[in-house]
């Protein structure tokens, strides 16, 4: 199923606006505007997954325990 793209009054799609906004920040790069999610549409539901290429992922960061939000793992 294809991605629906709607243009707004200014002629920019939502994806164009997102990219434009993310690239306006000082020192931003194309990687900052890279998609971070993958949306798939099934017959009964829409699924949103984190893209394999996403630089930042949800969950504990490096060195963090699975059940800890802010306490680093002890060696």
C-alpha positions, -999 to 999 in steps of 0.1 A, spaced: 0 0 0 14 34 -9 21 63 14 -5 91 12 10 125 7 -11 155 10 1 190 0 -8 220 21 -16 255 10 21 264 7 27 234 -16 48 214 10 39 179 21 40 170 58 73 151 51 87 182 34 78 204 64 93 178 88 126 177 69 127 214 66 122 219 103 148 193 113 174 208 89 169 244 102 188 237 134 224 249 135 249 222 126 221 198 115 228 172 88 208 151 64 210 123 90 190 144 114 161 144 89 162 107 82 130 88 89 129 72 123 97 52 120 82 28 95 44 28 91 26 -1 76 -11 -4 70 -29 -37 73 -65 -45 68 -74 -40 104 -46 -19 119 -18 5 113 16 -5 126 43 19 136 78 5 141 112 21 149 132 21 117 163 -1 117 183 29 106 171 51 135 201 66 153 181 69 185 159 41 198 135 38 227 146 20 258 177 20 281 207 36 266 242 21 264 253 10 299 218 12 313 200 -17 329 168 -30 314 148 -22 345 165 11 353 158 45 339 188 64 353 210 40 372 240 27 352 247 -11 353 274 -21 378 303 -41 365 
